[in-house]
Amino acid sequence: MTSLLETIHEPADLRRLPRDQLRRVADELRACVLDNVSRTGGHLSSNLGTVEMTVALHYVFNTPEDRLVWDVGHQTYPHKILTGRRDRMPTLRQLGGLSGFPQRAESAYDTFGTAHSSTSISAALGMAVAARQKGESRHAVAVIGDGAMTAGMAFEALNNAGVEDCNLLVILNDNDMSISPPVGALNRYLAQLMSGQFYSAAKNVGKNVLKVAPPLFELAKRFEEHAKGMVVPATLFEKFGFNYVGPIDGHDLESLIPTLENIKQLKGPQFLHVVTKKGQGYKLAEADPVAYHGPGKFDPAVGLVAPASAPKTTFTQVFGEWLCDMAEKDPRLVGITPAMREGSGMVEFHKRFPGRYHDVGIAEQHAVTFAAGLACEGLKPVVAIYSTFLQRGYDQLIHDVALQNLPVVFALDRAGLVGADGATHAGAYDIPFLRCIPNMALSCPADERECRQLLSSAFEQDHPVAVRYPRGAGAGVATEAGLESLPFGKGEIRRLRQGSAEGVRKGIAILAFGTLLYPALKAAERMNATVVNMRWVKPLDVELLLSVAAGHEALVTVEEGAIMGGAGSAVSEALQASSVVMSMLQLGLPDVFIEHGDPTRLLAMQGLDAAGIEASIAKRFPGLIETVRPALKAVA
């Protein structure tokens, strides 16, 4: 049988098909998503759940003239396939290939770049208001998940949309509940009825006529709300000024398409509640949508299998184990996550200490201030949060935690480059935005053992401290069972250049912050350079810094974070404050957004592997490079 999907190069091709062929398109689209994700890795459960909705939206609306905004965007693989990118799906999330999220630069159909949650309604509202102001007749549609609706930003946008009087459709993709067949049939009928012109006109006429008789108007209003309340969760969204429709089965094209066609004819803000199932159509993903949320490569016929050999311990696992151990020791500890229990390694903590575990939903601002409130009452909150997501709680970090000097520990996962998720998830900015805040301290463990030790150091303090660590595994340094800490604000010399003499300034010293210590050590072996494991960006170990500066002709700072305002800047500022003038080279992430790709390769492209560090130093300080003696090579 000829593939229908292969005949669709843009949504206009889809719209030319008779409606009775759309079910086949959806089936082929689901198979295409499964095949490609199993080969490249990526988000799976969420994409399998939005296949029919994607088909219906592109079939009913005139995209890209009608604006379609996907919240988060990890569910847009079907959208990418239908909008001319099917042949590029094998490059998904790979260097130079398709992004795993919508990108304006990638396609005209990606009307708004996303990857963080709860932004879609605000963006689509802006587009709808712009259309009204420019006198353009087009629709703006925001597709948002039930998880993303927990964020305050979504409700701020709803509150604003209700008074803007523009053509905005918000679709709630609710994948946390299901509709049984009998209720589904009833909901299909009622949703189409409530989205139809007759219902809308009758409601408006009724309001206008009965307003002259307030008691009758109030009675009619209560009857309407009661009648709708029997088949829909609530009329909350109507209180925001939206016409609420649903819930309807998000996998039933015979329900989705007529409902969307009816809504398309209505004026003003509309809210459609659609119920879908994560992993729809692939039984293994349906049974365990969390495991199949973002799998690596796998055989669809077999499913996910445990690796033959035990994988390396990740920094996330190190944090999770430390959290449980410290909670066992100190009953004041409480753990907080903004909807990232699995990603932040808190599953075991939740299991063992359910009364001290708090998942606040996708609400980073609230998470930070909630932690501040707990700290005010003598508890010791630990906020497990991705570096890129702490950006969303920055005002609360300054105003509610740091200004009051409260002892909150921030465990910053995914610091530095994150690979396939790309620029939106890279933790490139936490060093600059944290070190400028009074009362804040920031440490950068070089390996797994130091991560555990520095978390203990942070927990001991009576002021806010952040510990930043990267995604995945480190150098493989084994952790110890205890809760020993490292000295606060102190670094260490890990390698002293051969031939160093007291009172003599000679050669180069590399100051490494975080896991780049290990490539720095490799580079130093070939160049006979000193290597300092700084450990702390703030407070900086100024005593150690000045001692090292006194014995070397040049300093090189290395960090997996933004150079501008980063750890290298902290070193430069400290030297200036002590009236020390010397040559410096700062290595880190440049002033550009670094896209998705293999993280090892991305670091090499930025010159942050051993070869890149050596090349940068040789280029900047060619006269200071020393020939390594054979004995040193033998040791290496």
N, C-alpha and C positions, 0 to 999 in steps of 0.2 A: 504494500500500500504506500502510495506517495505521501511523504511527510508534509502535513499542512504547515508546520512550523518553518520549514525551509522556504516556503513561499512568502513568509512575513519578514520584510526587511525594515518596515516602519509601521507604526500603528495605523496608518491609513490603509495598509494592506489588510490588517485585521478587521477594520471597519467595513471592508467590502465583502467580507464573508457572511453568509446567511447565519442566523443565530443558532440554528441546529447543529452547526459545525464547531461551535465554541467549546463544547465539552471535550471534543477530540483535541483541540488546540491546548486546552488546559492539561490533559493527560500527557501530551507530548512535551509540554513545557515543564511539567513536574519531572518527567524522566530526564530531560536535558539538564535541569538543575542538579539532580542527584548524581548523574554521570560526571558532570564537571567538578562538583565539590569533592566527590570521592577521589578525583585525580589531583586536585590542587590543594585541598583543604579549604576551610572557610566556614561561614555560617550556614547551617543546614536547616535545623528545625524551623526557624523563623521564616525562611524562604519557602519551604514546602507548605507552610500555613497560609501564605498570601497569594498563591497561584491564581485562584479563581477571582479574587478581588482585583488583582492586577489586570487580568483579562477584561473584567467588567469595566474597570475605570478607563482603560484605553479604548474600549469599544464604545462607551457612551460619551466620553468627553473628547473634545477636539484638541488633543495634546499635540505639540507643545504650546499651542496658542492658549488653551486652558492650562493653568499652572497646577502642577501636581507636586506637592511637597511631602516627602517621606520622613517621618520622625526617626531619629537615629540613622536609619538607612541600611542597617545590616540585613533587611528583608527585601532588598531591591534587585536581587539577581534575576527574578522573572521579568522585572521592569527593564533591566539592561538587555535581556535577550530579545524582548519584543521591540526594543527601540534601536535596532541596527547593530548590536554588539555581540550577537550570538557567536560569530566566528572568532571573536577575541576572548571568549570565556576560558579557553585553556590557559590564558595568561593572567587569570584572576589573582590579585594580591601578590603578583610577582613583579620584580624590578622592571619598570618600563611597560607593565601590563595594566589591565583594568584595576581600578580601585575597588575595594570591597564595600565602599560607600558611595553615595552620589557625589559627583564633582561637576561643577559648572563648566570647567575647562574640558571635561570629557565628552559631554553631549548637551545639545540644546534641550533635551528632555529632562536633564538634571537641573531643574530650575533653581535649586538651592542646595548648597553643600551642607551635609549633615554628618554626624557620627556621634555627637553627644546628644543626650535625650532631651525631650520636652521643648524643643525650639520650633517645631513645625507650625503650631497655631499662630505664634507671633509672626513668623515669616510669611505665611499664607495670608494673614490679615493685612500685613503691609502691602502685599501684592494686590489684594482686593481693593484696598483703599486707593492705591495708585491707579488701578484701572478706572475707578469711579472718578478720580480727579482728572484723568486724561480723557475721559469720555469714551473709554473702550469697553466693549461688551464681551467680557470673557469671565470665566469662572476660576476661582482659586480653591483648591482642595488640599486639606491637610489630613494625612493618615497617621494616627498616633496610637500607640499601644496602651493597654491598661496599666502597665508598669510605669510608663512615662507620664501617665495622668496623675501619678502621686506627687509630681514635682510642683512646687509653687508657681513656677514660671508658666506652666500650662494654664493654671487657673487665673493668673494675672492676664493672660491673653484672652481667655474666655470672657472675663469681666469687661475688658476693653471692647471686644468684638460685639458684645450685646448692645452697645450704644453707637456703634459706627454705621449701622444700617447699610451694609454692603453685602455683595453676593459671595459669601464664604460658606464652604461645606467642610465640617470637621467630621472625619470618620474615626470612630473609636474601634480599633482592632482589639477586641476582647478575646484573648486566647487562654483565659483562666477558667472558663466555664463552658458547658456544652448544652445543646438544645436537644431534647429527646424528640423523636419523630412527630408525635402528636402535637406537642407545643410548637414545634418548628412549622408545621403546616398552618397552624392558627396564626403564628407570628408573621408568616409570609403574607397572609391575606390582610392582616391588620396593618402591617408596615406599608404595604402598597396603598391601602385605603388612606392611611394617615398622611402619606406623602403625595396624594393625588390633589388635583386642582379643586375638586368638589369639596373635600374636607377643609382645605385651606380657605377657600372662599366662604364656606358656611361658617367657619369659625370667626372670620373677620366680620362678616355681616352680623352674626349673632352678637359679637361684642359691641358693634356700633348701635344696633337696635336696642339691646338690653341695657346699655349704659344709662339710658334715660330712666330706667327703673332699677336702681341699685340692688334692691333685694333679689329681684329675678336674675340680674347679672351675676351676683355672687353665688346664687343657687346653681346656675348653669355652669359657672366656672368650677365649682366644687364637684359637680356631677362629671364634668369632662376629666378632671384630674383623677377622680376615683375610678372612672372607667378605664383610663389609660394605665392607672396604677395596678390594675389587675393583670396586665400583660407585659409591662415594662418595669425595670428595676425601680425607677424613681423619676420624678419630674424636676430633679435638681437642675438639669441643663436648661430647662425652660425658664428657670428663675434667672439665668444669665441672659435671657433674651433670645435663646435659640428655639427653633421648632424641632422637637425631639422625635426621632423616628427609630423604631426598632424595639427589641433586638431582632436581627434576622440572621439566618445561617449564611456565614461567609463562604461556604463551599458550594452553595446552591445557586448556580448561574440563573436559574429561572426565577429566583427571588431577587438576586442582586441587580440584574439588569433592569427590570421594570421599575424597581424602587429608585435606582439612580436616575433613570429617565424621568420619573415623576419629580424627583427633587431638583433636577436640572431646570425645570420650568418654574420653580418657586423663587421668590425674591427674598432677600434678607439672609441672615445667618441660619444655617441648617445644621443639625447634628444627627448623624446616622450611627447607630450602635450595631456593629457587626461582630458576630461570634465566630471565631475560627479555632482550629486545633493545631498546635505546634506539631510539626513532623507529619502532617496530613499526607496520607498516601504511601508512607514508608513505615511499615509496622514497627521496626526497631526504634525509629525516631519517635513515633507516637508513644511507645512504651517508656522511653527514657529521653524526653526532649532536652534535659539538662546535659546529658552526656553527648548528645548530638548537636548541641548549640553551636559549637565551633570546633569540630573535629579536624584532625589532620587527614592525610591520605588514608583511604581504606577501601576494601572490597565490598561493594554494596550487597553482594550475595551472601557475604559472611558477616558483615558488620564490624564494629570495633572489637579488637582483640588486644589483650594485654601484651606488652612487648616481651620478647624472649628473655632479655636481660633486664634487670632492675634499672630504671632510669636514674640519672643523677638527681640528687636532692636539690630542689629549687630553693631560691631565696624565700619564695612564698611559703613553702613547707617549713623552712627554718623559722619563719615568723610564727606560723601556726603552732608549732611545737613549743616555742618559747612562751607564747601567750598562755597555753594550757599550764605549763610548768610554773609560770609566775602567778597565775591565778590560784594555783594550788597552794602556793606559799603566802600570797597576800590577798586576803578577802576583800580588800578595797578595790581591786582591779575590776573594771567593767570594759567590755569590748563593744565597739560601735562600728557598723558598716552601712554605707548608703547603697543597699541592694547588691552587694558584691560578696556574698558569703563564700561561694565557691572560689571566685577569682582571687579573693584576698586570703584564702587558706583558713577560714574560720569554721569549717564544718564540724571538726572535732570539738572545738571550743563550745559551739552551740549545743552539741550533744551532751557534753560533760557539765556545762555551766549555763543551762537555759535561762535561769533567772538573772544572769549577769551578761547576757547577750542581747544586743539591741540592733535589729535591722530597721532603719528608719525609712526605708524606701529610697527612691531616687530623689534625694533631698539633701544635697551636700551642705547647703547653707544651714539647714536645720541641724544636721549631724554635728557641725562644729559648735554651734551655740548650745545644743543639747549637752555636749561634752562639757562645755563651760559651766552649765548649771550643775552638773554632777560634781565637777571639781570644787565648786563653791561649797558643797556640802561634805567635803572631806573624802570623796571617792577619788580613785585614780583612773580616769578614762583613757583608753587606748583607741584611737580612731584609725582603723585600717582603711586606707583610701588610696586610689591610684594618684600618682603625681598630677596627671592631666585633669583629674576631677577635683583636686583640691583648689584649682584655679577658680572653680565656681563658688567656693566658700571663702574667698579672699577677704572680703570686708569683715566677715564674722571672725576670721582668723586674727585680723588686726584689732578690731574693736571689742570683741567679746572675750577673746582668749589672751592675746598678748598685752593689751592695754591694762588688763586686770592681773596680768602675770600669773595665770592659772596653770597648774601642773598637768597639762594635757600632752600625751605622747601621740605623735602622728607617725604611723608606719606607712611610709610612702613607697608603695609598690610601683612597678613599671617606670622607674626613673631611667632617663636616657632614652635611646631608640628602642622601639618595640617591634620592628620588623613589619609583618604583613598588614597590620592595622594602619600604619602610616602616620602622617603628620598630625592627624587629629588626636591620636592617642600617645604620641611621644611625650615623655616627661623631660622636656628640654629646658624648662623655665623655672623649676622649683628653687634652684640655688640662687639665682638673681632675686626672685620675688620673696624668698624667705629671709635671706641674710640682711636685708635692709630693714627688717622689722625689729624694733627694740624688744628685749627680753627673750626673743627667739634664739634657740640654738639649733645647729644642723650638723649631723654627722654623715659620713660616707664610708660605710664598711667596704673593705677590699675583697672580702671573701665570706663564705658561709659562717665560719667560726666568729669572725669579727662582727658579723651581722647580729648574731645572738648576744655577743658581749656588749655591743653598743646599744642594743635594745634595753639591756639591763642597766646600762649607764644612764640612758634617757629616763627610765622609770624611776631611778633614784633621785632625780632632780626635783626641785620645788618650783619650777617654771616650765614653760612650754618647750618641748624638744621634738625635732623631726629627725627620723632616720630614713635615709633614702637608699633604695636598693633596686637593682634591675630585674627585668623579667627573666625567667628561666634559671639555669644553673650557673654557678660561678666556676672558680678554679678547682673545685672539688676538695677543698680543705675540710676535713672532718670536724664536726661540732662536738662539743663536750657536754656532758649531762648536766653540769651545774648551771648556776645563774651568776657566775662571776662577771664582773663588769671591768671595763677598761677606764683608765684615768680620764676624767672629764677635760676636754679641750686639749689633749696631748697627743702628739704624733710620735713617730719613731723613724730612725734611719734603718732602712732595710738592706741597703748596699752602700758601702763606702768605697769610693774610687781608689784604685791602687796607687800608692805613692802620695796619699794625702799627708800633709804635714801641718802641724799647728802653726798658725800665724802666716801661712802661705796661701795666697788666693790662686787657685789653679783648676782648670777644667770646668766641667758642667755638672750641675745638680738638677735632677728631675724631681719635681714635687708632684706626686700623684694623689688624686682625690678619687677614692672609690675603686671599682674593679679594674680600671685601666692601670692599676699598679703592676699587674702581671705582664702586659705587653711592654710597659715601661722598663721593667726589669730585664726583659729579653733584649730590648734595644740597648740598655745600659751595658750589658755584658759585652756587646760588640764595640762599644764606644768608650769603655772605661769611665762611666759616669756614676756619680752618686745618685741613689734613689731614696727619696723620703716618702714614707707612707703617712700622709698628713692626717687622715682620719676625720678631722673636724674642719669644716669651713667656717663655722662660727660656734664658739670662739676659736679663732685661729691661734695656733701654737706659735706666738710671736717669738718667744724665747728660742725655740728650735729653729725657726725661720732665720733669725738674725745670726745664729751660730753657723748655720749652713751657708748663708750669704757671705759671711766673713771668710770662708775657706774656699770659695769658688769664684770664677770670673763671670759666670752667666747662670741664670736660673731658667728652667723650663717648667711651666705648669701644664698638667694634663688632666682633663675632666670630661666626662660624658654628659655635658650640659652646655647651655648657651655660653659662648665666650663673653658676650656683652654683659657686664655686671656679674659675672660668675666668680668662681673660686680664684682664677688668675687675677681678676680685678681686685679681689680681697688681698692677695699677696702684694700686688703693686701698691695698694693704698697703705698697707702696713709698712712697707719699705719707705715710702714717702714720709709717713708719720715719724719714722725713726731717722730721717735724713740720710738714708742709704740710697746711693745712686749706682745702679749696675744694669747690665744688659739683661733683657728678659724676652722670652718667647712664650706666648700663651696658645695652647692647643686645646681645641674643644669643638663644639658644634657651631658652624658659621651662622650668619644672620640670614638664613633662608629656611623655608619649610622643607624638611627632608621627607620624601615620599616613601611609599611602601616598598618592601623588598626583604631579602634575607638579611638579618641583622649583622651577621659577621661581615658580609660584603659591604653593607652600608657603612659600617665603621671603617673598613679599609678605604672606601671611597672618600671618607672625610679625613684620612690620614691618621686614624686613631688605632691602628694595629701596630705591632712592633716595627714592621718595615716602614710604615708611614711616619711614625714618631722619629725613627732614625733619619729618614730622608729629610724631614722638616728641620731637624737640628743641624744636619750636615749642610743644608742650604743656608741656614741663618748664621751658623757659627763655624764655617769651614776651618778656620785657624785653630779652633779649640778641640777638634776631633783627634783623639789619640789612637795610636796603633795598639791593638790588644795583644798582649804577650801570649805565647803558646800555652803557658801554664793556665792562664785564664780560660782559654778555649777548652782545655782539658777539663777544667772544673765545670764549665757550662755543659 
